[in-house]
Amino acid sequence: IPQESYSITHPVFFGAALQDHLCVPALFDRAHQQTVNGPFTRKEFAGDHWLILSHAKEVNEELEAWATKL
């Protein structure tokens, strides 16, 4: 598969869980820079790996605000 096929051109929302020790958000920053060529939003949350469970209200509010701007 050619590398140009990995390019993401649609809007992307990334919820960074700052206390996640499995999927450290900083590890994804370079990948996002290399693959996302469309609108990119990165929001940080003081949560762990199960962010959507522990911070559901915050994540949903940010996601809804982001989606309504599309």
OpenMM code with the backbone's topology and positions (N, CA, C; nanometers):
from openmm import Vec3, app, unit

residues = "ILE PRO GLN GLU SER TYR SER ILE THR HIS PRO VAL PHE PHE GLY ALA ALA LEU GLN ASP HIS LEU CYS VAL PRO ALA LEU PHE ASP ARG ALA HIS GLN GLN THR VAL ASN GLY PRO PHE THR ARG LYS GLU PHE ALA GLY ASP HIS TRP LEU ILE LEU SER HIS ALA LYS GLU VAL ASN GLU GLU LEU GLU ALA TRP ALA THR LYS LEU".split()
positions = [
    Vec3(0.0858, -0.1178, 0.0000),
    Vec3(0.0000, 0.0000, 0.0000),
    Vec3(0.0898, 0.1232, 0.0000),
    Vec3(0.0712, 0.2112, -0.0941),
    Vec3(0.1549, 0.3309, -0.0997),
    Vec3(0.1322, 0.4215, 0.0219),
    Vec3(0.2377, 0.4853, 0.0670),
    Vec3(0.2298, 0.5698, 0.1858),
    Vec3(0.1286, 0.6839, 0.1686),
    Vec3(0.1128, 0.7368, 0.0481),
    Vec3(0.0171, 0.8457, 0.0282),
    Vec3(-0.1268, 0.8012, 0.0560),
    Vec3(-0.1506, 0.6715, 0.0546),
    Vec3(-0.2835, 0.6195, 0.0875),
    Vec3(-0.3139, 0.6321, 0.2360),
    Vec3(-0.2123, 0.6550, 0.3177),
    Vec3(-0.2319, 0.6688, 0.4621),
    Vec3(-0.2751, 0.8096, 0.5013),
    Vec3(-0.2768, 0.9003, 0.4079),
    Vec3(-0.3113, 1.0392, 0.4358),
    Vec3(-0.4582, 1.0522, 0.4750),
    Vec3(-0.4834, 1.1183, 0.5879),
    Vec3(-0.6189, 1.1411, 0.6381),
    Vec3(-0.6560, 1.2855, 0.6049),
    Vec3(-0.7601, 1.3035, 0.5262),
    Vec3(-0.7976, 1.4376, 0.4840),
    Vec3(-0.9274, 1.4867, 0.5490),
    Vec3(-0.9967, 1.3991, 0.6193),
    Vec3(-1.1193, 1.4417, 0.6876),
    Vec3(-1.0862, 1.4938, 0.8281),
    Vec3(-1.1763, 1.5668, 0.8915),
    Vec3(-1.1494, 1.6216, 1.0251),
    Vec3(-1.1224, 1.5114, 1.1276),
    Vec3(-1.0252, 1.5368, 1.2146),
    Vec3(-0.9852, 1.4405, 1.3172),
    Vec3(-0.9912, 1.5069, 1.4544),
    Vec3(-1.0509, 1.4374, 1.5505),
    Vec3(-1.0532, 1.4805, 1.6903),
    Vec3(-0.9721, 1.3787, 1.7692),
    Vec3(-0.8720, 1.4249, 1.8424),
    Vec3(-0.7890, 1.3365, 1.9248),
    Vec3(-0.7998, 1.3813, 2.0694),
    Vec3(-0.8533, 1.2946, 2.1532),
    Vec3(-0.8617, 1.3207, 2.2969),
    Vec3(-0.7404, 1.2601, 2.3643),
    Vec3(-0.6490, 1.3449, 2.4074),
    Vec3(-0.5241, 1.2990, 2.4686),
    Vec3(-0.5448, 1.2772, 2.6186),
    Vec3(-0.5273, 1.1550, 2.6622),
    Vec3(-0.5391, 1.1202, 2.8042),
    Vec3(-0.4012, 1.1361, 2.8678),
    Vec3(-0.3814, 1.2442, 2.9398),
    Vec3(-0.2486, 1.2792, 2.9904),
    Vec3(-0.1935, 1.1832, 3.0956),
    Vec3(-0.2788, 1.1045, 3.1570),
    Vec3(-0.2323, 1.0094, 3.2578),
    Vec3(-0.2342, 0.8654, 3.2071),
    Vec3(-0.2398, 0.8496, 3.0760),
    Vec3(-0.2392, 0.7164, 3.0151),
    Vec3(-0.0950, 0.6697, 3.0012),
    Vec3(-0.0621, 0.5621, 3.0690),
    Vec3(0.0747, 0.5101, 3.0649),
    Vec3(0.0906, 0.3995, 2.9608),
    Vec3(-0.0195, 0.3613, 2.8950),
    Vec3(-0.0135, 0.2612, 2.7886),
    Vec3(-0.0029, 0.3272, 2.6518),
    Vec3(-0.0904, 0.4207, 2.6271),
    Vec3(-0.0923, 0.4942, 2.4995),
    Vec3(-0.0582, 0.6396, 2.5279),
    Vec3(0.0672, 0.6643, 2.5521),
    Vec3(0.1148, 0.7982, 2.5867),
    Vec3(0.0849, 0.8933, 2.4705),
    Vec3(0.0085, 1.0013, 2.4970),
    Vec3(-0.0318, 1.0908, 2.3876),
    Vec3(0.0837, 1.1427, 2.3031),
    Vec3(0.1971, 1.1703, 2.3631),
    Vec3(0.3108, 1.2245, 2.2877),
    Vec3(0.3578, 1.1271, 2.1794),
    Vec3(0.3353, 0.9986, 2.1985),
    Vec3(0.3761, 0.9001, 2.0982),
    Vec3(0.2968, 0.9154, 1.9686),
    Vec3(0.1761, 0.9708, 1.9790),
    Vec3(0.0906, 0.9838, 1.8620),
    Vec3(0.1093, 1.1165, 1.7904),
    Vec3(0.1737, 1.2134, 1.8548),
    Vec3(0.1900, 1.3452, 1.7935),
    Vec3(0.2621, 1.3381, 1.6591),
    Vec3(0.3700, 1.2647, 1.6531),
    Vec3(0.4447, 1.2539, 1.5267),
    Vec3(0.3623, 1.1818, 1.4207),
    Vec3(0.2931, 1.0766, 1.4604),
    Vec3(0.2093, 1.0034, 1.3651),
    Vec3(0.1001, 1.0928, 1.3095),
    Vec3(0.0410, 1.1749, 1.3950),
    Vec3(-0.0629, 1.2667, 1.3476),
    Vec3(-0.0041, 1.3683, 1.2496),
    Vec3(0.1135, 1.4185, 1.2796),
    Vec3(0.1780, 1.5156, 1.1910),
    Vec3(0.2063, 1.4554, 1.0537),
    Vec3(0.2385, 1.3271, 1.0517),
    Vec3(0.2744, 1.2613, 0.9268),
    Vec3(0.1538, 1.2153, 0.8449),
    Vec3(0.0406, 1.1914, 0.9105),
    Vec3(-0.0711, 1.1304, 0.8388),
    Vec3(-0.1943, 1.2183, 0.8243),
    Vec3(-0.2142, 1.3137, 0.9140),
    Vec3(-0.3352, 1.3958, 0.9084),
    Vec3(-0.3088, 1.5206, 0.8252),
    Vec3(-0.3764, 1.5302, 0.7133),
    Vec3(-0.3620, 1.6440, 0.6236),
    Vec3(-0.4888, 1.7263, 0.6148),
    Vec3(-0.5826, 1.6977, 0.7030),
    Vec3(-0.7069, 1.7738, 0.7104),
    Vec3(-0.7111, 1.8458, 0.8438),
    Vec3(-0.8255, 1.9019, 0.8795),
    Vec3(-0.8395, 1.9705, 1.0075),
    Vec3(-0.8134, 1.8742, 1.1241),
    Vec3(-0.7294, 1.9176, 1.2164),
    Vec3(-0.6909, 1.8323, 1.3307),
    Vec3(-0.7131, 1.9085, 1.4611),
    Vec3(-0.7842, 1.8456, 1.5542),
    Vec3(-0.8078, 1.9033, 1.6863),
    Vec3(-0.7559, 1.8069, 1.7908),
    Vec3(-0.6726, 1.8574, 1.8811),
    Vec3(-0.6167, 1.7766, 1.9906),
    Vec3(-0.6592, 1.8418, 2.1216),
    Vec3(-0.7372, 1.7705, 2.2011),
    Vec3(-0.7794, 1.8187, 2.3320),
    Vec3(-0.7182, 1.7297, 2.4383),
    Vec3(-0.6695, 1.7912, 2.5441),
    Vec3(-0.6059, 1.7165, 2.6526),
    Vec3(-0.7013, 1.7032, 2.7709),
    Vec3(-0.6971, 1.5848, 2.8307),
    Vec3(-0.7798, 1.5545, 2.9470),
    Vec3(-0.6924, 1.4922, 3.0550),
    Vec3(-0.7212, 1.5243, 3.1802),
    Vec3(-0.6453, 1.4700, 3.2936),
    Vec3(-0.7029, 1.3333, 3.3302),
    Vec3(-0.6910, 1.2398, 3.2373),
    Vec3(-0.7467, 1.1071, 3.2584),
    Vec3(-0.6485, 0.9995, 3.2177),
    Vec3(-0.6911, 0.8751, 3.2414),
    Vec3(-0.6047, 0.7613, 3.2114),
    Vec3(-0.6529, 0.6894, 3.0847),
    Vec3(-0.6140, 0.5655, 3.0691),
    Vec3(-0.6418, 0.4881, 2.9487),
    Vec3(-0.7915, 0.4758, 2.9187),
    Vec3(-0.8743, 0.4727, 3.0211),
    Vec3(-1.0187, 0.4581, 3.0041),
    Vec3(-1.0862, 0.5946, 3.0122),
    Vec3(-1.0363, 0.6878, 2.9361),
    Vec3(-1.0777, 0.8277, 2.9382),
    Vec3(-1.2280, 0.8456, 2.9212),
    Vec3(-1.2877, 0.7784, 2.8265),
    Vec3(-1.4299, 0.7980, 2.7985),
    Vec3(-1.5161, 0.7501, 2.9150),
    Vec3(-1.4644, 0.6594, 2.9968),
    Vec3(-1.5390, 0.6144, 3.1136),
    Vec3(-1.5193, 0.7084, 3.2322),
    Vec3(-1.3969, 0.7521, 3.2541),
    Vec3(-1.3663, 0.8348, 3.3709),
    Vec3(-1.4005, 0.9822, 3.3514),
    Vec3(-1.4010, 1.0297, 3.2277),
    Vec3(-1.4248, 1.1712, 3.1987),
    Vec3(-1.5295, 1.1880, 3.0880),
    Vec3(-1.6324, 1.1068, 3.0947),
    Vec3(-1.7331, 1.1048, 2.9879),
    Vec3(-1.7942, 1.2419, 2.9624),
    Vec3(-1.8303, 1.3123, 3.0666),
    Vec3(-1.8957, 1.4427, 3.0503),
    Vec3(-1.8033, 1.5411, 2.9782),
    Vec3(-1.6799, 1.5506, 3.0226),
    Vec3(-1.5838, 1.6429, 2.9612),
    Vec3(-1.5563, 1.6066, 2.8151),
    Vec3(-1.5316, 1.4796, 2.7905),
    Vec3(-1.5004, 1.4348, 2.6545),
    Vec3(-1.6195, 1.4592, 2.5621),
    Vec3(-1.7378, 1.4239, 2.6074),
    Vec3(-1.8562, 1.4431, 2.5241),
    Vec3(-1.8838, 1.5904, 2.4961),
    Vec3(-1.8613, 1.6773, 2.5934),
    Vec3(-1.8799, 1.8208, 2.5707),
    Vec3(-1.7825, 1.8732, 2.4653),
    Vec3(-1.6562, 1.8338, 2.4761),
    Vec3(-1.5556, 1.8774, 2.3785),
    Vec3(-1.5839, 1.8200, 2.2398),
    Vec3(-1.6225, 1.6936, 2.2370),
    Vec3(-1.6522, 1.6285, 2.1094),
    Vec3(-1.7745, 1.6908, 2.0423),
    Vec3(-1.8762, 1.7210, 2.1218),
    Vec3(-1.9956, 1.7849, 2.0661),
    Vec3(-1.9635, 1.9249, 2.0133),
    Vec3(-1.8860, 2.0014, 2.0891),
    Vec3(-1.8460, 2.1364, 2.0449),
    Vec3(-1.7673, 2.1283, 1.9143),
    Vec3(-1.6784, 2.0307, 1.9054),
    Vec3(-1.5981, 2.0117, 1.7847),
    Vec3(-1.6872, 1.9741, 1.6656),
    Vec3(-1.7801, 1.8808, 1.6881),
    Vec3(-1.8653, 1.8316, 1.5799),
    Vec3(-1.9597, 1.9393, 1.5273),
    Vec3(-2.0047, 2.0276, 1.6146),
    Vec3(-2.0971, 2.1314, 1.5685),
    Vec3(-2.0264, 2.2378, 1.4850),
    Vec3(-1.8946, 2.2430, 1.4914),
    Vec3(-1.8182, 2.3395, 1.4111),
    Vec3(-1.7884, 2.2873, 1.2708),
    Vec3(-1.8130, 2.1599, 1.2477),
    Vec3(-1.7819, 2.1006, 1.1161),
    Vec3(-1.8742, 2.1488, 1.0083),
] * unit.nanometer
topology = app.Topology()
chain = topology.addChain("A")
for resn in residues:
    res = topology.addResidue(resn, chain)
    for name in ("N", "CA", "C"):
        topology.addAtom(name, app.Element.getBySymbol(name[0]), res)
